[in-house]
Amino acid sequence: MATSLNDRLTSVLERYVEPHLGLSLAEAGALESVTAGPHGPVVRIVLGFPVGGYEATLRAALDAELAAAGLEVRPEYVIEARIPTFVADARIRALPDVANVIAIASGKGGVGKSTVAANLALALAAQGARTGLLDADIYGPSMPRMMGLQGVRPTTADGKTLDPPRGHGLPVMSIGFLVDADQPMAWRGPMVTQALTQMLSDTRWGPLDYLVVDMPPGTGDIQLTLCQRVPVSGAVIVTTPQEIALLDARKGLQMFRKVGVPVLGIVENMGLHRCPACGHESHVFDAGGGRALAERYGTTLLGELPLDGAIREQADSGRPTVIADPASPVTAAFHAIARRAAGALAASAIRGAVKMPTIRIEGES
Protein backbone atom coordinates (compact mmCIF):
# COMPACT_ATOMS: atom_id res chain seq x y z
CA MET A 1 0.00 0.00 0.00
CA ALA A 2 1.44 3.38 -1.03
CA THR A 3 2.41 5.82 1.71
CA SER A 4 -0.08 8.69 1.85
CA LEU A 5 1.03 12.27 1.24
CA ASN A 6 0.22 13.22 4.83
CA ASP A 7 2.37 10.37 6.15
CA ARG A 8 5.28 11.51 3.97
CA LEU A 9 4.83 15.09 5.16
CA THR A 10 4.80 13.92 8.77
CA SER A 11 7.94 11.85 8.29
CA VAL A 12 9.89 14.78 6.84
CA LEU A 13 8.63 17.47 9.20
CA GLU A 14 9.22 15.38 12.33
CA ARG A 15 12.93 15.37 11.51
CA TYR A 16 13.17 19.16 11.24
CA VAL A 17 15.32 20.55 14.08
CA GLU A 18 13.77 23.73 15.44
CA PRO A 19 16.77 26.06 16.00
CA HIS A 20 15.47 27.76 19.15
CA LEU A 21 14.77 24.43 20.84
CA GLY A 22 17.72 22.46 19.52
CA LEU A 23 15.28 19.55 19.17
CA SER A 24 13.46 17.97 16.27
CA LEU A 25 9.74 18.61 16.03
CA ALA A 26 9.23 14.96 16.95
CA GLU A 27 11.46 15.21 20.04
CA ALA A 28 9.68 18.39 21.10
CA GLY A 29 6.23 16.93 20.47
CA ALA A 30 5.56 20.07 18.46
CA LEU A 31 4.05 18.53 15.32
CA GLU A 32 0.51 18.22 16.59
CA SER A 33 -1.21 17.06 13.41
CA VAL A 34 -1.09 16.79 9.62
CA THR A 35 -4.60 16.65 8.21
CA ALA A 36 -6.42 17.07 4.91
CA GLY A 37 -7.87 20.52 4.37
CA PRO A 38 -10.11 21.97 1.66
CA HIS A 39 -7.08 23.28 -0.27
CA GLY A 40 -4.49 20.66 0.64
CA PRO A 41 -2.66 19.42 3.75
CA VAL A 42 -2.90 21.42 6.98
CA VAL A 43 0.06 21.21 9.36
CA ARG A 44 -0.52 22.25 12.97
CA ILE A 45 2.60 23.07 15.00
CA VAL A 46 2.57 24.01 18.68
CA LEU A 47 5.77 25.49 20.14
CA GLY A 48 6.69 26.14 23.75
CA PHE A 49 7.79 29.75 23.20
CA PRO A 50 6.05 32.85 21.79
CA VAL A 51 5.80 32.81 18.00
CA GLY A 52 4.74 36.38 17.19
CA GLY A 53 6.89 37.63 14.33
CA TYR A 54 8.39 34.17 13.77
CA GLU A 55 5.66 32.40 11.80
CA ALA A 56 6.84 33.47 8.33
CA THR A 57 10.44 32.43 9.07
CA LEU A 58 9.36 29.01 10.29
CA ARG A 59 7.00 28.46 7.34
CA ALA A 60 9.81 29.22 4.90
CA ALA A 61 12.18 26.85 6.71
CA LEU A 62 9.63 24.03 6.69
CA ASP A 63 8.85 24.56 2.99
CA ALA A 64 12.59 24.34 2.27
CA GLU A 65 12.76 21.10 4.27
CA LEU A 66 9.94 19.61 2.21
CA ALA A 67 11.50 20.77 -1.06
CA ALA A 68 14.85 19.21 -0.10
CA ALA A 69 13.02 15.92 0.46
CA GLY A 70 11.47 16.10 -3.03
CA LEU A 71 7.98 17.08 -1.87
CA GLU A 72 6.60 19.91 -3.98
CA VAL A 73 3.45 20.38 -1.92
CA ARG A 74 3.18 23.55 0.15
CA PRO A 75 0.82 22.90 3.04
CA GLU A 76 -1.12 25.39 5.09
CA TYR A 77 0.61 25.93 8.45
CA VAL A 78 -1.14 26.71 11.71
CA ILE A 79 1.58 27.76 14.17
CA GLU A 80 0.67 28.35 17.80
CA ALA A 81 2.40 28.85 21.15
CA ARG A 82 1.62 26.78 24.21
CA ILE A 83 4.07 27.85 26.90
CA PRO A 84 4.59 25.21 29.60
CA THR A 85 5.20 25.80 33.29
CA PHE A 86 8.70 24.91 34.43
CA VAL A 87 10.37 25.20 37.82
CA ALA A 88 13.98 24.02 37.91
CA ASP A 89 13.77 22.80 41.49
CA ALA A 90 10.63 20.69 41.88
CA ARG A 91 10.85 21.15 45.66
CA ILE A 92 9.91 24.83 45.27
CA ARG A 93 6.25 25.57 44.63
CA ALA A 94 5.46 27.59 41.50
CA LEU A 95 3.97 31.06 41.93
CA PRO A 96 0.21 31.22 41.43
CA ASP A 97 -0.62 32.23 37.85
CA VAL A 98 3.09 32.53 36.86
CA ALA A 99 4.28 29.81 34.50
CA ASN A 100 7.99 30.65 34.36
CA VAL A 101 10.47 32.87 36.23
CA ILE A 102 13.49 34.02 34.22
CA ALA A 103 16.34 35.50 36.28
CA ILE A 104 18.51 38.09 34.54
CA ALA A 105 21.81 38.09 36.39
CA SER A 106 25.37 39.33 36.31
CA GLY A 107 28.42 38.67 38.40
CA LYS A 108 29.03 42.41 38.83
CA GLY A 109 27.25 45.71 38.44
CA GLY A 110 27.57 48.12 35.56
CA VAL A 111 27.17 45.65 32.69
CA GLY A 112 23.68 46.77 31.62
CA LYS A 113 21.76 43.94 33.26
CA SER A 114 18.68 46.04 34.08
CA THR A 115 18.51 47.47 30.56
CA VAL A 116 18.65 43.96 29.15
CA ALA A 117 15.97 42.76 31.61
CA ALA A 118 13.54 45.56 30.68
CA ASN A 119 14.00 45.12 26.93
CA LEU A 120 13.87 41.34 27.17
CA ALA A 121 10.54 41.51 29.01
CA LEU A 122 9.13 43.97 26.47
CA ALA A 123 10.33 41.81 23.56
CA LEU A 124 8.64 38.71 24.99
CA ALA A 125 5.42 40.67 25.38
CA ALA A 126 5.66 42.00 21.82
CA GLN A 127 6.00 38.39 20.60
CA GLY A 128 2.70 37.49 22.26
CA ALA A 129 3.70 36.28 25.73
CA ARG A 130 2.01 37.47 28.90
CA THR A 131 4.99 38.99 30.70
CA GLY A 132 5.74 40.72 34.00
CA LEU A 133 8.85 42.40 35.39
CA LEU A 134 10.23 42.27 38.94
CA ASP A 135 12.99 44.64 39.99
CA ALA A 136 14.86 42.53 42.57
CA ASP A 137 17.76 44.97 42.86
CA ILE A 138 16.80 46.30 46.29
CA TYR A 139 19.86 48.51 46.70
CA GLY A 140 19.63 50.10 43.26
CA PRO A 141 16.08 49.82 41.88
CA SER A 142 15.93 51.20 38.34
CA MET A 143 12.73 49.82 36.83
CA PRO A 144 10.43 52.66 37.96
CA ARG A 145 12.50 55.05 35.85
CA MET A 146 13.20 52.66 32.96
CA MET A 147 9.55 51.72 32.57
CA GLY A 148 8.24 55.28 32.82
CA LEU A 149 6.70 54.76 36.26
CA GLN A 150 8.52 57.26 38.47
CA GLY A 151 6.34 58.45 41.33
CA VAL A 152 3.74 55.70 40.76
CA ARG A 153 2.58 53.54 43.67
CA PRO A 154 1.00 50.08 43.69
CA THR A 155 -2.65 49.84 44.71
CA THR A 156 -4.42 47.27 46.84
CA ALA A 157 -8.00 46.07 46.75
CA ASP A 158 -7.94 43.86 49.83
CA GLY A 159 -5.21 45.36 52.01
CA LYS A 160 -3.16 42.16 51.69
CA THR A 161 -2.01 41.93 48.09
CA LEU A 162 -0.63 44.53 45.68
CA ASP A 163 -1.83 45.37 42.20
CA PRO A 164 1.37 46.30 40.37
CA PRO A 165 1.69 49.41 38.22
CA ARG A 166 1.80 48.76 34.49
CA GLY A 167 4.56 50.12 32.30
CA HIS A 168 4.13 49.78 28.52
CA GLY A 169 1.49 47.13 29.19
CA LEU A 170 3.57 45.04 31.62
CA PRO A 171 2.90 44.58 35.36
CA VAL A 172 6.01 45.88 37.14
CA MET A 173 6.98 45.62 40.81
CA SER A 174 9.96 47.27 42.49
CA ILE A 175 10.99 48.37 45.96
CA GLY A 176 11.40 51.73 44.25
CA PHE A 177 7.60 52.07 44.24
CA LEU A 178 7.44 51.65 48.01
CA VAL A 179 10.22 53.92 49.31
CA ASP A 180 11.40 57.45 48.63
CA ALA A 181 13.75 57.61 45.64
CA ASP A 182 16.48 59.29 47.73
CA GLN A 183 16.19 56.88 50.67
CA PRO A 184 19.16 54.49 50.98
CA MET A 185 18.22 50.85 51.56
CA ALA A 186 20.44 50.14 54.58
CA TRP A 187 19.19 46.58 54.94
CA ARG A 188 21.00 43.40 55.82
CA GLY A 189 20.69 40.27 53.71
CA PRO A 190 17.75 38.62 55.53
CA MET A 191 15.70 41.84 55.26
CA VAL A 192 16.37 42.02 51.52
CA THR A 193 15.39 38.39 51.03
CA GLN A 194 12.20 38.85 53.03
CA ALA A 195 11.26 41.96 51.04
CA LEU A 196 11.78 40.19 47.73
CA THR A 197 9.86 37.07 48.67
CA GLN A 198 6.99 39.28 49.83
CA MET A 199 6.99 41.26 46.60
CA LEU A 200 6.87 37.99 44.70
CA SER A 201 4.15 36.31 46.70
CA ASP A 202 2.01 39.35 47.60
CA THR A 203 1.81 40.82 44.08
CA ARG A 204 -1.15 39.95 41.88
CA TRP A 205 0.91 39.11 38.80
CA GLY A 206 -1.04 36.81 36.65
CA PRO A 207 -1.76 35.13 34.59
CA LEU A 208 1.78 35.31 33.18
CA ASP A 209 3.79 33.15 30.84
CA TYR A 210 7.03 34.76 32.03
CA LEU A 211 8.06 36.82 35.02
CA VAL A 212 11.41 38.44 34.21
CA VAL A 213 13.42 39.14 37.39
CA ASP A 214 16.18 41.74 37.36
CA MET A 215 18.47 40.14 39.95
CA PRO A 216 20.85 42.06 42.23
CA PRO A 217 24.41 41.99 40.86
CA GLY A 218 26.87 39.59 42.44
CA THR A 219 26.95 36.00 43.67
CA GLY A 220 26.69 36.39 47.43
CA ASP A 221 24.27 35.25 50.10
CA ILE A 222 21.32 37.30 48.80
CA GLN A 223 21.56 35.89 45.28
CA LEU A 224 22.06 32.33 46.52
CA THR A 225 19.10 32.56 48.91
CA LEU A 226 16.86 33.96 46.18
CA CYS A 227 17.77 31.09 43.84
CA GLN A 228 16.85 28.61 46.56
CA ARG A 229 13.56 30.29 47.55
CA VAL A 230 12.21 31.65 44.28
CA PRO A 231 10.77 29.17 41.74
CA VAL A 232 13.32 30.09 39.06
CA SER A 233 12.89 28.39 35.69
CA GLY A 234 16.12 29.54 34.03
CA ALA A 235 18.77 32.25 34.11
CA VAL A 236 20.29 34.61 31.57
CA ILE A 237 23.81 35.89 32.32
CA VAL A 238 24.69 39.41 31.14
CA THR A 239 28.33 40.42 30.72
CA THR A 240 30.55 42.85 28.89
CA PRO A 241 33.40 41.49 26.78
CA GLN A 242 36.35 42.51 28.97
CA GLU A 243 38.06 39.91 31.10
CA ILE A 244 37.28 41.51 34.49
CA ALA A 245 33.54 41.26 33.77
CA LEU A 246 33.86 37.73 32.39
CA LEU A 247 35.56 36.56 35.59
CA ASP A 248 32.49 37.58 37.57
CA ALA A 249 30.09 36.29 34.92
CA ARG A 250 31.66 32.84 35.28
CA LYS A 251 30.90 32.93 39.00
CA GLY A 252 27.26 33.82 38.31
CA LEU A 253 26.94 31.02 35.77
CA GLN A 254 28.45 28.48 38.13
CA MET A 255 26.23 29.64 41.00
CA PHE A 256 23.07 28.89 39.03
CA ARG A 257 24.35 25.51 37.94
CA LYS A 258 25.27 24.55 41.50
CA VAL A 259 21.68 25.16 42.63
CA GLY A 260 20.27 23.30 39.62
CA VAL A 261 18.94 26.26 37.62
CA PRO A 262 19.43 25.96 33.83
CA VAL A 263 21.54 28.73 32.33
CA LEU A 264 19.61 29.68 29.20
CA GLY A 265 22.55 31.55 27.72
CA ILE A 266 24.88 34.53 27.73
CA VAL A 267 24.18 38.08 26.55
CA GLU A 268 27.27 40.10 25.63
CA ASN A 269 26.50 43.78 26.15
CA MET A 270 28.42 46.92 25.18
CA GLY A 271 30.39 45.24 22.41
CA LEU A 272 30.90 46.99 19.07
CA HIS A 273 30.83 50.80 19.17
CA ARG A 274 30.20 52.86 16.06
CA CYS A 275 31.28 56.49 16.29
CA PRO A 276 28.23 58.68 15.47
CA ALA A 277 30.50 61.37 14.01
CA CYS A 278 32.81 59.44 11.68
CA GLY A 279 31.34 55.93 11.57
CA HIS A 280 34.54 54.28 12.84
CA GLU A 281 33.87 50.95 14.56
CA SER A 282 35.82 49.72 17.56
CA HIS A 283 35.49 47.24 20.41
CA VAL A 284 35.96 49.51 23.42
CA PHE A 285 35.63 46.65 25.93
CA ASP A 286 37.37 43.98 23.84
CA ALA A 287 35.51 41.47 21.65
CA GLY A 288 34.31 37.89 21.68
CA GLY A 289 34.33 37.40 25.43
CA GLY A 290 30.69 36.38 25.64
CA ARG A 291 31.06 33.80 22.86
CA ALA A 292 34.20 32.35 24.45
CA LEU A 293 32.43 32.10 27.81
CA ALA A 294 29.44 30.35 26.26
CA GLU A 295 31.66 27.86 24.44
CA ARG A 296 33.75 27.14 27.52
CA TYR A 297 30.75 26.34 29.68
CA GLY A 298 28.62 24.61 27.08
CA THR A 299 25.83 27.15 26.89
CA THR A 300 24.45 29.49 24.20
CA LEU A 301 25.46 32.99 23.19
CA LEU A 302 21.97 34.47 23.05
CA GLY A 303 23.12 37.67 21.38
CA GLU A 304 25.53 40.59 21.24
CA LEU A 305 24.47 44.17 21.89
CA PRO A 306 26.41 47.28 20.86
CA LEU A 307 27.80 50.07 23.00
CA ASP A 308 25.27 52.68 21.92
CA GLY A 309 24.38 55.86 23.79
CA ALA A 310 20.83 55.72 22.42
CA ILE A 311 20.10 52.56 24.44
CA ARG A 312 21.02 54.39 27.66
CA GLU A 313 19.11 57.53 26.69
CA GLN A 314 15.97 55.56 25.86
CA ALA A 315 16.08 53.65 29.16
CA ASP A 316 16.66 56.86 31.14
CA SER A 317 13.66 58.46 29.43
CA GLY A 318 11.33 55.63 30.49
CA ARG A 319 10.99 54.21 26.98
CA PRO A 320 13.39 51.28 26.51
CA THR A 321 14.67 50.59 23.00
CA VAL A 322 12.07 47.93 22.14
CA ILE A 323 9.37 50.57 22.71
CA ALA A 324 11.23 53.70 21.61
CA ASP A 325 12.65 52.37 18.34
CA PRO A 326 10.81 49.16 17.38
CA ALA A 327 12.27 49.01 13.84
CA SER A 328 15.92 49.43 14.86
CA PRO A 329 18.65 46.76 14.56
CA VAL A 330 19.09 46.88 18.36
CA THR A 331 15.41 46.06 18.87
CA ALA A 332 15.79 43.18 16.40
CA ALA A 333 18.71 41.93 18.52
CA PHE A 334 16.60 42.09 21.68
CA HIS A 335 13.83 40.12 19.94
CA ALA A 336 16.31 37.47 18.84
CA ILE A 337 17.71 37.21 22.38
CA ALA A 338 14.21 36.90 23.84
CA ARG A 339 13.19 34.16 21.41
CA ARG A 340 16.40 32.19 21.94
CA ALA A 341 16.05 32.42 25.73
CA ALA A 342 12.38 31.36 25.60
CA GLY A 343 13.29 28.48 23.28
CA ALA A 344 16.04 27.31 25.62
CA LEU A 345 13.58 27.43 28.52
CA ALA A 346 11.02 25.42 26.55
CA ALA A 347 13.71 22.85 25.77
CA SER A 348 14.53 22.60 29.49
CA ALA A 349 10.86 21.98 30.22
CA ILE A 350 10.72 19.26 27.57
CA ARG A 351 13.82 17.54 28.90
CA GLY A 352 12.52 17.69 32.46
CA ALA A 353 13.63 19.31 35.66
CA VAL A 354 17.33 19.56 36.34
CA LYS A 355 18.37 17.15 39.08
CA MET A 356 19.46 18.93 42.22
CA PRO A 357 22.92 18.12 43.54
CA THR A 358 23.21 15.63 46.36
CA ILE A 359 25.10 17.03 49.36
CA ARG A 360 27.25 14.40 51.00
CA ILE A 361 29.01 14.96 54.32
CA GLU A 362 32.61 13.80 54.28
CA GLY A 363 33.10 10.70 56.38
CA GLU A 364 29.53 9.44 56.20
CA SER A 365 29.21 5.76 55.44
C-alpha positions in Angstrom: 0.0 0.0 0.0 1.4 3.4 -1.0 2.4 5.8 1.7 -0.1 8.7 1.8 1.0 12.3 1.2 0.2 13.2 4.8 2.4 10.4 6.1 5.3 11.5 4.0 4.8 15.1 5.2 4.8 13.9 8.8 7.9 11.8 8.3 9.9 14.8 6.8 8.6 17.5 9.2 9.2 15.4 12.3 12.9 15.4 11.5 13.2 19.2 11.2 15.3 20.6 14.1 13.8 23.7 15.4 16.8 26.1 16.0 15.5 27.8 19.2 14.8 24.4 20.8 17.7 22.5 19.5 15.3 19.5 19.2 13.5 18.0 16.3 9.7 18.6 16.0 9.2 15.0 17.0 11.5 15.2 20.0 9.7 18.4 21.1 6.2 16.9 20.5 5.6 20.1 18.5 4.1 18.5 15.3 0.5 18.2 16.6 -1.2 17.1 13.4 -1.1 16.8 9.6 -4.6 16.7 8.2 -6.4 17.1 4.9 -7.9 20.5 4.4 -10.1 22.0 1.7 -7.1 23.3 -0.3 -4.5 20.7 0.6 -2.7 19.4 3.7 -2.9 21.4 7.0 0.1 21.2 9.4 -0.5 22.3 13.0 2.6 23.1 15.0 2.6 24.0 18.7 5.8 25.5 20.1 6.7 26.1 23.8 7.8 29.8 23.2 6.0 32.9 21.8 5.8 32.8 18.0 4.7 36.4 17.2 6.9 37.6 14.3 8.4 34.2 13.8 5.7 32.4 11.8 6.8 33.5 8.3 10.4 32.4 9.1 9.4 29.0 10.3 7.0 28.5 7.3 9.8 29.2 4.9 12.2 26.9 6.7 9.6 24.0 6.7 8.8 24.6 3.0 12.6 24.3 2.3 12.8 21.1 4.3 9.9 19.6 2.2 11.5 20.8 -1.1 14.9 19.2 -0.1 13.0 15.9 0.5 11.5 16.1 -3.0 8.0 17.1 -1.9 6.6 19.9 -4.0 3.5 20.4 -1.9 3.2 23.5 0.1 0.8 22.9 3.0 -1.1 25.4 5.1 0.6 25.9 8.4 -1.1 26.7 11.7 1.6 27.8 14.2 0.7 28.4 17.8 2.4 28.9 21.2 1.6 26.8 24.2 4.1 27.8 26.9 4.6 25.2 29.6 5.2 25.8 33.3 8.7 24.9 34.4 10.4 25.2 37.8 14.0 24.0 37.9 13.8 22.8 41.5 10.6 20.7 41.9 10.9 21.1 45.7 9.9 24.8 45.3 6.2 25.6 44.6 5.5 27.6 41.5 4.0 31.1 41.9 0.2 31.2 41.4 -0.6 32.2 37.9 3.1 32.5 36.9 4.3 29.8 34.5 8.0 30.7 34.4 10.5 32.9 36.2 13.5 34.0 34.2 16.3 35.5 36.3 18.5 38.1 34.5 21.8 38.1 36.4 25.4 39.3 36.3 28.4 38.7 38.4 29.0 42.4 38.8 27.3 45.7 38.4 27.6 48.1 35.6 27.2 45.7 32.7 23.7 46.8 31.6 21.8 43.9 33.3 18.7 46.0 34.1 18.5 47.5 30.6 18.6 44.0 29.1 16.0 42.8 31.6 13.5 45.6 30.7 14.0 45.1 26.9 13.9 41.3 27.2 10.5 41.5 29.0 9.1 44.0 26.5 10.3 41.8 23.6 8.6 38.7 25.0 5.4 40.7 25.4 5.7 42.0 21.8 6.0 38.4 20.6 2.7 37.5 22.3 3.7 36.3 25.7 2.0 37.5 28.9 5.0 39.0 30.7 5.7 40.7 34.0 8.9 42.4 35.4 10.2 42.3 38.9 13.0 44.6 40.0 14.9 42.5 42.6 17.8 45.0 42.9 16.8 46.3 46.3 19.9 48.5 46.7 19.6 50.1 43.3 16.1 49.8 41.9 15.9 51.2 38.3 12.7 49.8 36.8 10.4 52.7 38.0 12.5 55.0 35.8 13.2 52.7 33.0 9.6 51.7 32.6 8.2 55.3 32.8 6.7 54.8 36.3 8.5 57.3 38.5 6.3 58.4 41.3 3.7 55.7 40.8 2.6 53.5 43.7 1.0 50.1 43.7 -2.6 49.8 44.7 -4.4 47.3 46.8 -8.0 46.1 46.7 -7.9 43.9 49.8 -5.2 45.4 52.0 -3.2 42.2 51.7 -2.0 41.9 48.1 -0.6 44.5 45.7 -1.8 45.4 42.2 1.4 46.3 40.4 1.7 49.4 38.2 1.8 48.8 34.5 4.6 50.1 32.3 4.1 49.8 28.5 1.5 47.1 29.2 3.6 45.0 31.6 2.9 44.6 35.4 6.0 45.9 37.1 7.0 45.6 40.8 10.0 47.3 42.5 11.0 48.4 46.0 11.4 51.7 44.2 7.6 52.1 44.2 7.4 51.7 48.0 10.2 53.9 49.3 11.4 57.5 48.6 13.7 57.6 45.6 16.5 59.3 47.7 16.2 56.9 50.7 19.2 54.5 51.0 18.2 50.8 51.6 20.4 50.1 54.6 19.2 46.6 54.9 21.0 43.4 55.8 20.7 40.3 53.7 17.8 38.6 55.5 15.7 41.8 55.3 16.4 42.0 51.5 15.4 38.4 51.0 12.2 38.8 53.0 11.3 42.0 51.0 11.8 40.2 47.7 9.9 37.1 48.7 7.0 39.3 49.8 7.0 41.3 46.6 6.9 38.0 44.7 4.1 36.3 46.7 2.0 39.4 47.6 1.8 40.8 44.1 -1.1 39.9 41.9 0.9 39.1 38.8 -1.0 36.8 36.7 -1.8 35.1 34.6 1.8 35.3 33.2 3.8 33.1 30.8 7.0 34.8 32.0 8.1 36.8 35.0 11.4 38.4 34.2 13.4 39.1 37.4 16.2 41.7 37.4 18.5 40.1 40.0 20.8 42.1 42.2 24.4 42.0 40.9 26.9 39.6 42.4 27.0 36.0 43.7 26.7 36.4 47.4 24.3 35.2 50.1 21.3 37.3 48.8 21.6 35.9 45.3 22.1 32.3 46.5 19.1 32.6 48.9 16.9 34.0 46.2 17.8 31.1 43.8 16.8 28.6 46.6 13.6 30.3 47.5 12.2 31.7 44.3 10.8 29.2 41.7 13.3 30.1 39.1 12.9 28.4 35.7 16.1 29.5 34.0 18.8 32.3 34.1 20.3 34.6 31.6 23.8 35.9 32.3 24.7 39.4 31.1 28.3 40.4 30.7 30.5 42.9 28.9 33.4 41.5 26.8 36.4 42.5 29.0 38.1 39.9 31.1 37.3 41.5 34.5 33.5 41.3 33.8 33.9 37.7 32.4 35.6 36.6 35.6 32.5 37.6 37.6 30.1 36.3 34.9 31.7 32.8 35.3 30.9 32.9 39.0 27.3 33.8 38.3 26.9 31.0 35.8 28.5 28.5 38.1 26.2 29.6 41.0 23.1 28.9 39.0 24.4 25.5 37.9 25.3 24.6 41.5 21.7 25.2 42.6 20.3 23.3 39.6 18.9 26.3 37.6 19.4 26.0 33.8 21.5 28.7 32.3 19.6 29.7 29.2 22.5 31.5 27.7 24.9 34.5 27.7 24.2 38.1 26.5 27.3 40.1 25.6 26.5 43.8 26.2 28.4 46.9 25.2 30.4 45.2 22.4 30.9 47.0 19.1 30.8 50.8 19.2 30.2 52.9 16.1 31.3 56.5 16.3 28.2 58.7 15.5 30.5 61.4 14.0 32.8 59.4 11.7 31.3 55.9 11.6 34.5 54.3 12.8 33.9 51.0 14.6 35.8 49.7 17.6 35.5 47.2 20.4 36.0 49.5 23.4 35.6 46.7 25.9 37.4 44.0 23.8 35.5 41.5 21.6 34.3 37.9 21.7 34.3 37.4 25.4 30.7 36.4 25.6 31.1 33.8 22.9 34.2 32.3 24.4 32.4 32.1 27.8 29.4 30.3 26.3 31.7 27.9 24.4 33.8 27.1 27.5 30.8 26.3 29.7 28.6 24.6 27.1 25.8 27.1 26.9 24.5 29.5 24.2 25.5 33.0 23.2 22.0 34.5 23.1 23.1 37.7 21.4 25.5 40.6 21.2 24.5 44.2 21.9 26.4 47.3 20.9 27.8 50.1 23.0 25.3 52.7 21.9 24.4 55.9 23.8 20.8 55.7 22.4 20.1 52.6 24.4 21.0 54.4 27.7 19.1 57.5 26.7 16.0 55.6 25.9 16.1 53.7 29.2 16.7 56.9 31.1 13.7 58.5 29.4 11.3 55.6 30.5 11.0 54.2 27.0 13.4 51.3 26.5 14.7 50.6 23.0 12.1 47.9 22.1 9.4 50.6 22.7 11.2 53.7 21.6 12.6 52.4 18.3 10.8 49.2 17.4 12.3 49.0 13.8 15.9 49.4 14.9 18.6 46.8 14.6 19.1 46.9 18.4 15.4 46.1 18.9 15.8 43.2 16.4 18.7 41.9 18.5 16.6 42.1 21.7 13.8 40.1 19.9 16.3 37.5 18.8 17.7 37.2 22.4 14.2 36.9 23.8 13.2 34.2 21.4 16.4 32.2 21.9 16.0 32.4 25.7 12.4 31.4 25.6 13.3 28.5 23.3 16.0 27.3 25.6 13.6 27.4 28.5 11.0 25.4 26.5 13.7 22.8 25.8 14.5 22.6 29.5 10.9 22.0 30.2 10.7 19.3 27.6 13.8 17.5 28.9 12.5 17.7 32.5 13.6 19.3 35.7 17.3 19.6 36.3 18.4 17.1 39.1 19.5 18.9 42.2 22.9 18.1 43.5 23.2 15.6 46.4 25.1 17.0 49.4 27.3 14.4 51.0 29.0 15.0 54.3 32.6 13.8 54.3 33.1 10.7 56.4 29.5 9.4 56.2 29.2 5.8 55.4 
